[in-house]
């Protein structure tokens, strides 16, 4: 199973773009996109290829949900560490 995280285009040329996700930037290929994308728009990326444009509101909502999940998992990990017996 794959999880595609919305990625914001921050740089672009004809067939490549740089996307930003939580401050991490990576180069992706735009050749599979069925439509033109512009800087500032969000795309879903699979195996290094942008495959679908995502509405900005939907992308930002998805990123909020993902952030909440990450924070909850981190809190659970911190709680598990504090509950474990010390040697």
N, CA and C of each residue as an Amber inpcrd file, in Angstrom:
protein
   261
   0.8410000  -1.1730000   0.0000000   0.0000000   0.0000000   0.0000000
   0.8880000   1.2390000   0.0000000   0.4680000   2.2460000  -0.7200000
   1.2150000   3.4980000  -0.8050000   0.4180000   4.6200000  -0.1630000
   1.1280000   5.5550000   0.3890000   0.5100000   6.7610000   0.9190000
   1.1130000   7.9280000   0.1550000   0.3000000   8.6200000  -0.6090000
   0.7780000   9.7760000  -1.3650000   0.4830000  11.0280000  -0.5520000
   1.5360000  11.7320000  -0.1980000   1.4020000  12.9540000   0.5820000
   1.4020000  14.1310000  -0.3880000   0.4410000  15.0370000  -0.2490000
   0.4360000  16.2100000  -1.1370000   1.7580000  16.9710000  -1.0520000
   2.3150000  17.2760000  -2.1880000   3.6130000  17.9410000  -2.2790000
   3.4490000  19.2480000  -3.0420000   4.0010000  20.3200000  -2.4870000
   3.8600000  21.6520000  -3.0940000   5.0070000  21.9200000  -4.0670000
   4.6550000  22.3260000  -5.2730000   5.6690000  22.6480000  -6.2750000
   6.2900000  24.0050000  -5.9340000   7.6240000  24.0090000  -5.7870000
   8.3150000  25.2540000  -5.4560000   9.2380000  25.7330000  -6.5700000
   9.5950000  24.8210000  -7.4800000  10.3730000  25.1660000  -8.6730000
   9.8880000  24.2630000  -9.7960000  10.0360000  24.7440000 -11.0370000
   9.5250000  23.9420000 -12.1520000  10.2240000  24.3260000 -13.4410000
  10.5090000  23.2890000 -14.2550000  10.8870000  23.5310000 -15.6420000
   9.9730000  22.6640000 -16.5050000  10.3440000  22.3520000 -17.6910000
   9.4380000  21.6810000 -18.6190000   8.9260000  20.3240000 -18.1140000
   9.8370000  19.4400000 -17.7100000   9.4300000  18.0860000 -17.3150000
   9.8080000  17.7170000 -15.8810000  10.3680000  18.6460000 -15.1400000
  10.7790000  18.3650000 -13.7670000  10.3200000  19.4800000 -12.8480000
  10.2350000  19.1200000 -11.5750000   9.8750000  20.1160000 -10.5770000
  10.5650000  19.7600000  -9.2660000  10.6870000  20.7570000  -8.4140000
  11.1240000  20.5410000  -7.0360000   9.8850000  20.7330000  -6.1840000
   9.6110000  19.7460000  -5.3220000   8.4710000  19.8460000  -4.4230000
   8.9620000  19.9240000  -2.9870000   8.1110000  20.4870000  -2.1480000
   8.4060000  20.6260000  -0.7270000   7.3260000  19.9090000   0.0640000
   7.7650000  19.0720000   1.0010000   6.8650000  18.3980000   1.9310000
   7.4900000  18.5100000   3.3120000   6.8510000  19.2740000   4.1860000
   7.3460000  19.4610000   5.5590000   8.7940000  19.9420000   5.5830000
   9.1720000  20.7620000   4.6220000  10.5220000  21.3160000   4.5900000
  11.5300000  20.4710000   3.8300000  11.1780000  19.2520000   3.4940000
  12.0650000  18.3920000   2.7030000  11.7560000  18.6350000   1.2260000
  12.8090000  18.8520000   0.4550000  12.6320000  19.1110000  -0.9770000
  13.2280000  17.9770000  -1.7850000  12.5330000  17.6500000  -2.8790000
  13.0570000  16.6280000  -3.7740000  12.6180000  16.9080000  -5.1960000
  13.3890000  16.3810000  -6.1240000  13.0660000  16.5580000  -7.5410000
  12.1050000  15.4570000  -7.9730000  11.1100000  15.8430000  -8.7690000
  10.1470000  14.8860000  -9.3060000  10.0220000  15.0830000 -10.8080000
   9.4390000  14.1030000 -11.4530000   9.2160000  14.1350000 -12.8940000
   7.7520000  14.4790000 -13.1540000   7.5050000  15.3410000 -14.1330000
   6.1440000  15.7770000 -14.4660000   5.5750000  15.1170000 -15.7240000
   6.2960000  14.1890000 -16.3230000   5.8810000  13.6390000 -17.6170000
   4.5710000  12.8520000 -17.5700000   4.1440000  12.3650000 -16.4200000
   2.8930000  11.6020000 -16.3370000   1.6840000  12.4680000 -16.0020000
   1.9070000  13.7440000 -15.7860000   0.7910000  14.6250000 -15.4340000
  -0.1210000  14.8340000 -16.6350000  -1.4260000  14.6320000 -16.4390000
  -2.3680000  14.8270000 -17.5380000  -2.6640000  16.2990000 -17.8200000
  -2.2430000  17.1690000 -16.9020000  -2.4850000  18.5990000 -17.0730000
  -1.2720000  19.3970000 -16.5950000  -1.1820000  20.6160000 -17.0170000
  -0.0960000  21.5170000 -16.6410000  -0.2180000  21.8750000 -15.1630000
   0.9150000  21.9850000 -14.4820000   0.9320000  22.4320000 -13.0910000
   1.8420000  23.6450000 -12.9750000   1.5800000  24.4370000 -11.9690000
   2.3360000  25.6710000 -11.7700000   2.9470000  25.6950000 -10.3710000
   3.9310000  26.5540000 -10.1920000   4.5400000  26.7680000  -8.8770000
   3.4420000  27.1850000  -7.8980000   3.4840000  26.5800000  -6.7140000
   2.4960000  26.8660000  -5.6840000   1.3560000  25.8670000  -5.6350000
   1.2080000  25.0610000  -6.6880000   0.1560000  24.0460000  -6.7000000
   0.6630000  22.7620000  -6.0350000  -0.2960000  21.9200000  -5.6390000
   0.0220000  20.6520000  -4.9870000  -0.2100000  19.4940000  -5.9390000
   0.6500000  18.4780000  -5.8170000   0.5110000  17.2610000  -6.5990000
   0.7140000  16.0520000  -5.6910000   0.2010000  14.9030000  -6.1360000
   0.5130000  13.6350000  -5.4870000   1.6600000  13.0210000  -6.2670000
   2.6210000  12.4550000  -5.5430000   3.8190000  11.9000000  -6.1630000
   3.8950000  10.4090000  -5.8490000   4.1650000   9.6180000  -6.8810000
   4.3650000   8.1780000  -6.7040000   5.6110000   7.7750000  -7.4760000
   6.5480000   7.1480000  -6.7840000   7.7860000   6.6590000  -7.4050000
   8.5120000   7.7590000  -8.1720000   8.4950000   8.9730000  -7.6280000
   9.2190000  10.0780000  -8.2470000   8.4900000  10.8080000  -9.3510000
   7.2550000  10.3900000  -9.6510000   6.4670000  11.0150000 -10.7010000
   5.2300000  11.6820000 -10.1040000   4.9680000  12.9240000 -10.5020000
   3.7040000  13.5640000 -10.1510000   2.6250000  12.8630000 -10.9530000
   1.5420000  12.4550000 -10.2760000   0.5090000  11.7050000 -10.9860000
  -0.8500000  12.3940000 -10.9790000  -1.0140000  13.3860000 -10.0910000
  -2.3190000  14.0400000 -10.0020000  -2.1820000  15.3790000  -9.2990000
  -2.8860000  16.3750000  -9.8130000  -2.9570000  17.6710000  -9.1480000
  -3.9750000  17.5620000  -8.0140000  -3.7040000  18.2630000  -6.9100000
  -4.5890000  18.2450000  -5.7540000  -5.0150000  19.6690000  -5.4410000
  -6.3000000  19.8590000  -5.1960000  -6.8270000  21.1490000  -4.7930000
  -6.1000000  21.6200000  -3.5310000  -5.7650000  22.9080000  -3.4680000
  -4.9990000  23.4490000  -2.3430000  -5.6820000  23.2140000  -1.0000000
  -6.9790000  23.4270000  -0.9350000  -7.7110000  23.2260000   0.3250000
  -7.6400000  21.7680000   0.7520000  -7.8500000  20.8460000  -0.1710000
  -7.7790000  19.4150000   0.1390000  -6.3600000  19.0180000   0.5570000
  -5.3560000  19.5650000  -0.1210000  -3.9640000  19.2580000   0.2110000
  -3.6340000  19.7290000   1.6210000  -4.0240000  20.9570000   1.9420000
  -3.7220000  21.4890000   3.2720000  -4.4560000  20.7170000   4.3610000
  -5.6840000  20.2890000   4.0990000  -6.4320000  19.4870000   5.0710000
  -5.7600000  18.1250000   5.2670000  -5.3340000  17.4960000   4.1880000
  -4.6390000  16.2100000   4.2850000  -3.3500000  16.3520000   5.0820000
  -2.6070000  17.4250000   4.8520000  -1.3640000  17.6470000   5.5870000
  -1.6330000  17.8630000   7.0800000  -2.7330000  18.5310000   7.4220000
  -3.1020000  18.6990000   8.8310000  -3.3850000  17.3480000   9.4840000
  -4.1180000  16.4880000   8.7880000  -4.4450000  15.1640000   9.3200000
  -3.1650000  14.3450000   9.5070000  -2.2920000  14.3690000   8.5210000
  -1.0360000  13.6230000   8.6050000  -0.1910000  14.1470000   9.7610000
  -0.1290000  15.4640000   9.9290000   0.6170000  16.0580000  11.0370000
   0.0420000  15.6040000  12.3780000  -1.2710000  15.5910000  12.5010000
  -1.9110000  15.1570000  13.7460000  -1.5750000  13.6990000  14.0490000
  -1.5710000  12.8510000  13.0350000  -1.2300000  11.4390000  13.2280000
   0.2200000  11.3060000  13.6940000   1.1180000  12.0340000  13.0610000
   2.5390000  11.9840000  13.4360000   2.7130000  12.4320000  14.8870000
   2.0470000  13.5210000  15.2620000   2.1600000  14.0240000  16.6310000
   1.5990000  13.0210000  17.6390000   0.4840000  12.3890000  17.3000000
  -0.1040000  11.3960000  18.2040000   0.8160000  10.1930000  18.3740000
   1.4020000   9.7190000  17.2940000   2.3320000   8.5950000  17.3770000
   3.5600000   8.9590000  18.2020000   4.0450000  10.1850000  18.0480000
   5.1970000  10.6320000  18.8360000   4.8480000  10.6680000  20.3230000
   3.6540000  11.1540000  20.6620000   3.2250000  11.1950000  22.0590000
   3.0950000   9.7840000  22.6230000   2.5460000   8.8630000  21.8420000
   2.4210000   7.4740000  22.2880000   3.7980000   6.8660000  22.5230000
   4.7460000   7.1780000  21.6490000   6.1180000   6.6890000  21.8150000
   6.7630000   7.2560000  23.0610000   6.5530000   8.5500000  23.3100000
   7.0900000   9.1750000  24.5200000   6.4780000   8.5520000  25.7630000
   5.1630000   8.2920000  25.7250000   4.4640000   7.6870000  26.8630000
   4.9750000   6.2720000  27.1100000   5.1750000   5.5100000  26.0590000
   5.6760000   4.1360000  26.1890000   7.0710000   4.1300000  26.8100000
   7.9110000   5.0880000  26.4180000   9.2560000   5.1750000  26.9870000
   9.2150000   5.5150000  28.4710000   8.3240000   6.4380000  28.8440000
   8.2420000   6.8360000  30.2570000   7.6030000   5.7510000  31.1140000
   6.7900000   4.8750000  30.5170000   6.1510000   3.7780000  31.2450000
   7.0370000   2.5600000  31.3920000   8.0810000   2.4510000  30.5490000
   8.9370000   1.2650000  30.5990000   9.8540000   1.3240000  31.8210000
  10.1010000   0.1630000  32.4540000  10.9850000   0.1340000  33.6310000
  12.4090000   0.4850000  33.2590000  13.0500000   1.2120000  34.1130000
  14.4540000   1.5950000  33.8950000  15.3600000   0.4940000  34.4410000
  16.4800000   0.2220000  33.7390000  17.3870000  -0.7980000  34.2530000
  18.4460000  -0.1970000  35.1180000
